[in-house]
Amino acid sequence: MTDATTNVAPTNSPSYSRWQLVRYMLGLGTWGFGGPVALVGSMYRDLVERRGWISDSDYKEGITLAQLMPGPLAAQLAIYLGYVHYRLMGATLAGLAFVLPSFLMVVALGAAYVAYGGLPWMQAVFYGVGACVIGIIAMSAWKLTTRSIGRDKLLWAIFLLSAVLTVLTQSESVWLFLGAGVLVWLVRAPPKRWFGGHLGSIAAVAPTAAMLAAGTTDWHLLGQIGAFFAYAGSFVFGSGLAIVPFLYGGVVTEHHWLNERQFVDAVAVAMITPGPVVITTAFIGYLIAGFWGALVAALATFVPCYLLTVAPAPYFKKHGKHPGIVAFVDGVTAAAIGALSGAVLVIAQRSIIDLATAALAIGTAALLWRFKKIPEPLVVVAAALLGLLLYPLAKHA
């Protein structure tokens, strides 16, 4: 079997330009449907396997860091991959390029929502797209699992435990990721000493979230929006969907900025638009305070995740090849992929509600399995059209 990294350019001599990566992230942010599982899978397929721009080890380091730090998984991975060869400028441009298209889309949808008193067609579109997305993320999770875990029994045990706990609790735990990393590290490369050296490098990754605590203020509405969403972006771990319950508590219950119907529509907008699911914060911000509310909410959500990615990144780049770090990364990766796979079932519970949506999900997975080069956006558009046709029938059945 050929090593997956043999055709990959060395870390110090990238085979692509900074602007090529920016164009790729713009494209993924514009056409990448399916939430964090599908998006991180697309980055692996496109940047590691097909183009060889990023090494397998750099990708694993990136997904490990993204799981350990709070914030949206896919956006953090995009930022880290930009950092790999082009450091702060690459991280900044990659992150902006990835988030900007979906931000502009949800602002436009927010304007239409406010102007026309809601989007009645959204339920029909989400009926089809939500089921289609399950098929997309199921395929992405399967590919990540088979390519990253292989036949390692310890990693499979961690993967299964993480998947089961994610389904049972419907949440992801950073402590599980840390514990899995430490377990594999102790089994494969036990430290010769317990303080200093590379152990300090591992320990340096986890606690940096504390530096971004955001206190609430009594300023005007934009200040309140900025404070709330900065707190959400700094302290919510897991995929973009993990932030939804936290947002509900603050936006609907505590501040009463939105009613329940508006909040559900905001989550639906995030699911039917490409890019990171957490972009729902921009839609919520628009409903609260127009364009500037959307901009403040988006910046407050993504700036913490940017800082929490680039701050510990040098530790990964400097010590990432040490056997103890490699073992730690393998353990966290197995737990992370298990959580992502479990999330497929969690999301499916909300999107597959009848035989038609089940058929759409299975059909999407089968289509992507049979025709591996079919563009996912084309599948999503077809599912949206089917949703518009089938939803009225399902509603009156």
C-alpha positions as CSV (number, residue, x, y, z in Angstrom):
1,M,0.0,0.0,0.0
2,T,1.4,3.4,-0.9
3,D,1.8,6.0,1.8
4,A,-0.9,8.6,1.5
5,T,1.7,11.4,2.0
6,T,4.3,10.2,-0.5
7,N,3.1,12.6,-3.2
8,V,2.6,15.5,-0.9
9,A,5.0,18.5,-1.1
10,P,7.2,19.1,2.0
11,T,5.8,21.5,4.5
12,N,8.4,24.1,3.7
13,S,7.9,24.1,-0.1
14,P,4.2,24.5,-0.9
15,S,3.1,23.4,-4.3
16,Y,0.4,26.0,-4.4
17,S,0.1,29.8,-4.0
18,R,-1.6,31.6,-1.2
19,W,-4.2,32.9,-3.7
20,Q,-4.9,29.4,-5.0
21,L,-5.8,28.4,-1.5
22,V,-8.0,31.5,-1.1
23,R,-9.8,30.7,-4.3
24,Y,-10.4,27.2,-3.1
25,M,-11.8,28.4,0.2
26,L,-14.0,30.9,-1.6
27,G,-15.4,28.1,-3.7
28,L,-15.9,25.8,-0.7
29,G,-17.7,28.5,1.2
30,T,-19.9,29.2,-1.8
31,W,-20.8,25.6,-2.8
32,G,-19.9,23.5,0.2
33,F,-23.1,22.1,1.7
34,G,-23.6,19.5,4.5
35,G,-22.3,21.2,7.6
36,P,-19.0,20.5,9.4
37,V,-18.8,16.8,8.6
38,A,-19.1,17.3,4.9
39,L,-16.9,20.4,4.8
40,V,-14.0,18.8,6.7
41,G,-14.4,15.8,4.5
42,S,-14.2,18.0,1.4
43,M,-11.0,19.6,2.6
44,Y,-9.4,16.2,3.1
45,R,-10.5,15.0,-0.3
46,D,-9.5,18.1,-2.2
47,L,-6.4,19.4,-0.4
48,V,-4.8,16.2,0.8
49,E,-5.9,13.5,-1.7
50,R,-6.5,15.2,-5.0
51,R,-4.2,18.2,-5.0
52,G,-1.6,17.2,-2.5
53,W,-1.3,20.7,-1.1
54,I,-1.6,19.6,2.5
55,S,0.0,16.6,4.1
56,D,-2.0,14.0,5.9
57,S,-0.2,14.8,9.1
58,D,-0.9,18.5,8.8
59,Y,-4.5,17.8,8.2
60,K,-4.7,15.6,11.3
61,E,-3.0,18.3,13.4
62,G,-5.6,20.8,12.1
63,I,-8.6,18.7,12.9
64,T,-7.2,17.9,16.3
65,L,-6.7,21.6,17.1
66,A,-10.1,22.4,15.8
67,Q,-11.7,19.8,18.1
68,L,-9.8,20.9,21.2
69,M,-10.5,24.6,20.8
70,P,-14.0,26.1,21.1
71,G,-15.8,27.4,18.0
72,P,-17.0,26.1,14.6
73,L,-15.0,23.1,13.5
74,A,-14.9,23.6,9.7
75,A,-13.9,27.3,10.0
76,Q,-11.1,26.5,12.4
77,L,-9.8,23.8,10.1
78,A,-9.8,26.2,7.2
79,I,-7.9,28.7,9.2
80,Y,-5.3,26.2,10.3
81,L,-4.8,24.9,6.8
82,G,-4.2,28.4,5.7
83,Y,-1.6,28.7,8.5
84,V,0.3,25.5,7.5
85,H,2.4,27.1,4.7
86,Y,1.4,30.8,4.8
87,R,1.2,31.5,8.5
88,L,-0.9,34.4,9.8
89,M,-1.6,35.9,6.4
90,G,-2.6,32.6,5.0
91,A,-4.8,31.8,8.1
92,T,-6.5,35.2,7.9
93,L,-7.2,35.0,4.2
94,A,-8.4,31.4,4.2
95,G,-10.7,32.1,7.1
96,L,-12.2,35.2,5.5
97,A,-12.6,33.5,2.2
98,F,-14.3,30.5,3.7
99,V,-16.8,32.5,5.8
100,L,-17.6,35.5,3.5
101,P,-19.8,33.8,0.8
102,S,-22.2,32.3,3.4
103,F,-22.2,35.6,5.3
104,L,-23.4,37.5,2.2
105,M,-26.0,34.8,1.5
106,V,-27.6,34.9,5.0
107,V,-27.6,38.7,5.0
108,A,-29.5,38.6,1.7
109,L,-31.9,36.0,3.1
110,G,-32.3,38.1,6.3
111,A,-33.2,41.2,4.2
112,A,-35.8,39.1,2.3
113,Y,-37.1,37.6,5.6
114,V,-37.6,41.0,7.2
115,A,-39.1,42.6,4.0
116,Y,-41.6,39.9,3.3
117,G,-42.5,38.8,6.8
118,G,-40.9,35.4,6.9
119,L,-40.0,32.8,4.2
120,P,-42.8,30.3,3.8
121,W,-41.0,28.4,1.1
122,M,-38.1,27.8,3.5
123,Q,-39.8,24.8,5.1
124,A,-40.3,23.2,1.8
125,V,-36.7,23.7,0.7
126,F,-35.4,22.5,4.0
127,Y,-37.7,19.4,3.8
128,G,-35.7,18.3,0.7
129,V,-32.3,19.8,1.5
130,G,-32.2,18.6,5.1
131,A,-32.7,15.0,4.0
132,C,-30.2,15.3,1.2
133,V,-27.6,16.7,3.6
134,I,-27.8,13.6,5.7
135,G,-26.7,11.5,2.7
136,I,-23.8,13.9,2.0
137,I,-22.5,14.0,5.6
138,A,-22.9,10.2,5.9
139,M,-20.7,9.7,2.9
140,S,-18.2,12.2,4.2
141,A,-18.1,10.6,7.7
142,W,-17.6,7.2,6.1
143,K,-14.7,8.4,4.0
144,L,-13.0,10.1,7.0
145,T,-13.4,7.0,9.1
146,T,-11.9,4.5,6.6
147,R,-9.0,6.7,5.7
148,S,-8.0,8.0,9.1
149,I,-8.5,5.1,11.4
150,G,-7.5,2.1,9.3
151,R,-7.3,-1.2,11.2
152,D,-6.1,0.1,14.5
153,K,-8.2,-1.6,17.2
154,L,-7.5,1.0,19.9
155,L,-8.6,3.8,17.6
156,W,-11.7,1.9,16.5
157,A,-12.6,1.4,20.2
158,I,-12.2,5.2,20.8
159,F,-14.2,6.0,17.6
160,L,-17.1,3.7,18.6
161,L,-17.2,5.1,22.2
162,S,-17.2,8.7,20.9
163,A,-19.9,8.0,18.3
164,V,-22.2,6.2,20.9
165,L,-21.7,9.0,23.5
166,T,-22.5,11.7,20.8
167,V,-25.7,9.9,19.9
168,L,-26.8,9.4,23.5
169,T,-25.9,12.8,24.8
170,Q,-26.5,14.7,21.5
171,S,-23.4,16.8,22.3
172,E,-19.7,16.6,22.0
173,S,-17.2,16.8,24.9
174,V,-13.7,18.3,24.7
175,W,-12.8,16.1,27.7
176,L,-13.5,13.0,25.6
177,F,-11.2,14.2,22.9
178,L,-8.4,15.1,25.4
179,G,-8.8,11.8,27.2
180,A,-8.6,9.8,23.9
181,G,-5.4,11.7,23.0
182,V,-3.8,11.1,26.3
183,L,-4.8,7.4,26.3
184,V,-3.2,6.7,22.9
185,W,-0.2,8.8,23.8
186,L,0.4,6.8,27.0
187,V,-0.1,3.4,25.2
188,R,2.0,4.2,22.2
189,A,4.7,6.6,23.3
190,P,4.7,6.8,27.2
191,P,6.7,9.8,28.4
192,K,10.1,9.3,29.9
193,R,9.5,12.3,32.2
194,W,6.3,13.9,33.3
195,F,7.2,17.6,33.3
196,G,8.7,19.9,30.7
197,G,9.8,19.0,27.1
198,H,7.1,17.9,24.7
199,L,4.5,17.2,27.5
200,G,4.4,21.0,27.9
201,S,3.7,21.4,24.2
202,I,0.6,19.1,24.5
203,A,-0.6,20.8,27.6
204,A,-0.2,24.2,26.0
205,V,-2.9,23.4,23.4
206,A,-5.9,23.0,25.7
207,P,-6.3,25.9,28.1
208,T,-6.0,29.0,25.8
209,A,-9.8,29.5,25.7
210,A,-9.6,31.3,29.0
211,M,-7.9,34.3,27.5
212,L,-11.1,35.2,25.5
213,A,-13.7,35.5,28.2
214,A,-16.2,38.1,27.2
215,G,-18.1,40.0,29.9
216,T,-21.5,41.3,29.1
217,T,-21.9,45.1,28.9
218,D,-24.7,47.5,29.3
219,W,-23.9,49.4,26.1
220,H,-26.3,49.8,23.2
221,L,-27.8,46.9,21.3
222,L,-24.7,46.2,19.1
223,G,-22.6,46.0,22.2
224,Q,-24.9,43.5,23.7
225,I,-24.9,41.5,20.5
226,G,-21.1,41.6,20.3
227,A,-20.7,40.5,23.9
228,F,-23.2,37.6,23.7
229,F,-21.8,36.2,20.4
230,A,-18.2,36.6,21.5
231,Y,-19.0,34.5,24.6
232,A,-20.8,31.9,22.5
233,G,-17.8,31.7,20.0
234,S,-15.3,31.4,22.9
235,F,-16.8,28.8,25.0
236,V,-19.0,26.4,22.9
237,F,-17.1,23.3,21.8
238,G,-17.9,20.9,19.0
239,S,-19.4,21.4,15.5
240,G,-21.4,24.4,14.5
241,L,-24.6,22.6,15.5
242,A,-23.4,22.5,19.1
243,I,-23.9,26.2,19.4
244,V,-27.6,26.0,18.6
245,P,-28.9,25.1,22.1
246,F,-26.6,27.8,23.6
247,L,-27.9,30.4,21.2
248,Y,-31.5,29.4,21.9
249,G,-31.0,30.0,25.6
250,G,-29.5,33.5,25.1
251,V,-31.4,34.8,22.0
252,V,-34.9,33.5,22.8
253,T,-35.1,32.8,26.5
254,E,-32.7,35.4,28.1
255,H,-32.7,38.4,25.8
256,H,-36.0,37.8,24.0
257,W,-34.5,39.1,20.8
258,L,-36.3,36.5,18.6
259,N,-39.3,34.3,19.1
260,E,-39.2,30.6,18.7
261,R,-40.4,30.6,15.1
262,Q,-37.8,33.1,14.0
263,F,-35.1,31.1,15.8
264,V,-36.1,27.9,14.0
265,D,-36.1,29.8,10.7
266,A,-32.6,31.1,11.5
267,V,-31.3,27.5,12.0
268,A,-33.0,26.4,8.8
269,V,-31.3,29.2,6.9
270,A,-27.9,28.0,8.2
271,M,-28.7,24.4,7.0
272,I,-29.8,25.3,3.5
273,T,-26.9,27.7,2.8
274,P,-23.4,26.5,2.1
275,G,-20.4,27.1,4.4
276,P,-20.3,26.8,8.2
277,V,-23.5,26.1,10.1
278,V,-22.6,28.7,12.7
279,I,-23.2,31.4,10.2
280,T,-26.7,31.4,11.6
281,T,-25.4,33.9,14.0
282,A,-25.2,36.5,11.2
283,F,-28.9,35.8,10.3
284,I,-29.9,36.2,13.9
285,G,-27.9,39.4,14.2
286,Y,-29.7,40.8,11.0
287,L,-33.1,40.1,12.5
288,I,-32.1,41.9,15.7
289,A,-30.3,44.9,14.3
290,G,-30.1,44.8,10.5
291,F,-26.8,44.6,8.6
292,W,-24.6,46.0,11.4
293,G,-26.2,43.5,13.8
294,A,-25.3,40.7,11.3
295,L,-21.7,42.0,10.9
296,V,-21.1,42.4,14.7
297,A,-22.6,38.9,15.4
298,A,-20.5,37.2,12.7
299,L,-17.3,39.0,13.8
300,A,-17.9,38.3,17.5
301,T,-18.4,34.6,16.7
302,F,-15.5,34.0,14.4
303,V,-12.8,36.2,15.8
304,P,-12.4,34.1,18.9
305,C,-12.1,30.9,16.9
306,Y,-9.5,32.5,14.7
307,L,-7.4,33.6,17.7
308,L,-7.8,30.2,19.4
309,T,-6.6,28.5,16.2
310,V,-3.5,30.7,15.3
311,A,-2.3,31.1,18.9
312,P,-1.5,27.4,19.6
313,A,-0.7,26.6,16.0
314,P,3.1,27.2,16.4
315,Y,3.2,24.5,19.0
316,F,1.7,22.0,16.6
317,K,4.1,23.1,13.8
318,K,7.1,22.9,16.0
319,H,6.4,19.7,17.9
320,G,3.8,18.0,15.7
321,K,6.2,15.2,14.5
322,H,7.3,14.0,17.9
323,P,6.0,10.4,18.6
324,G,4.1,11.5,21.7
325,I,2.4,14.3,19.8
326,V,1.6,12.0,16.9
327,A,0.0,9.5,19.2
328,F,-2.0,12.2,21.0
329,V,-3.2,13.6,17.6
330,D,-4.2,10.1,16.5
331,G,-6.3,9.6,19.6
332,V,-8.1,12.9,19.3
333,T,-8.7,12.4,15.6
334,A,-10.3,9.0,16.3
335,A,-12.6,10.6,18.9
336,A,-13.4,13.6,16.7
337,I,-14.3,11.4,13.7
338,G,-16.4,9.2,16.0
339,A,-18.2,12.4,17.3
340,L,-18.8,13.5,13.7
341,S,-20.2,10.1,12.7
342,G,-22.5,10.1,15.7
343,A,-23.6,13.6,14.7
344,V,-24.9,12.2,11.5
345,L,-27.5,10.2,13.4
346,V,-28.3,13.1,15.7
347,I,-29.0,15.4,12.7
348,A,-30.9,12.6,10.9
349,Q,-33.4,12.5,13.8
350,R,-34.4,16.1,12.9
351,S,-34.3,15.9,9.1
352,I,-35.7,12.4,8.3
353,I,-39.3,12.6,9.3
354,D,-41.1,10.3,6.8
355,L,-40.5,7.8,4.0
356,A,-39.9,10.5,1.4
357,T,-37.1,12.2,3.4
358,A,-35.6,8.8,4.2
359,A,-35.6,7.9,0.5
360,L,-33.9,11.3,-0.3
361,A,-31.2,10.7,2.2
362,I,-30.5,7.1,1.1
363,G,-30.7,8.1,-2.6
364,T,-28.2,10.9,-2.1
365,A,-25.7,8.6,-0.4
366,A,-26.2,6.0,-3.1
367,L,-25.7,8.6,-5.9
368,L,-22.5,9.9,-4.4
369,W,-21.3,6.4,-3.9
370,R,-21.9,5.4,-7.5
371,F,-20.9,8.7,-9.2
372,K,-18.0,10.0,-7.1
373,K,-17.4,13.1,-9.3
374,I,-20.9,14.4,-9.3
375,P,-21.0,18.0,-7.9
376,E,-22.6,18.2,-4.5
377,P,-24.2,21.6,-5.2
378,L,-26.1,20.0,-8.1
379,V,-27.4,17.3,-5.8
380,V,-28.5,19.9,-3.2
381,V,-30.3,22.0,-5.9
382,A,-32.2,18.9,-7.1
383,A,-33.1,18.1,-3.5
384,A,-34.4,21.7,-3.0
385,L,-36.6,21.4,-6.1
386,L,-37.9,18.0,-4.9
387,G,-38.6,19.5,-1.5
388,L,-40.8,22.3,-3.1
389,L,-42.7,19.6,-5.0
390,L,-43.0,17.0,-2.2
391,Y,-43.5,19.1,0.9
392,P,-47.1,20.3,0.1
393,L,-48.0,16.6,-0.5
394,A,-46.4,15.4,2.7
395,K,-48.1,18.3,4.7
396,H,-51.6,17.3,3.6
397,A,-51.0,13.5,3.7
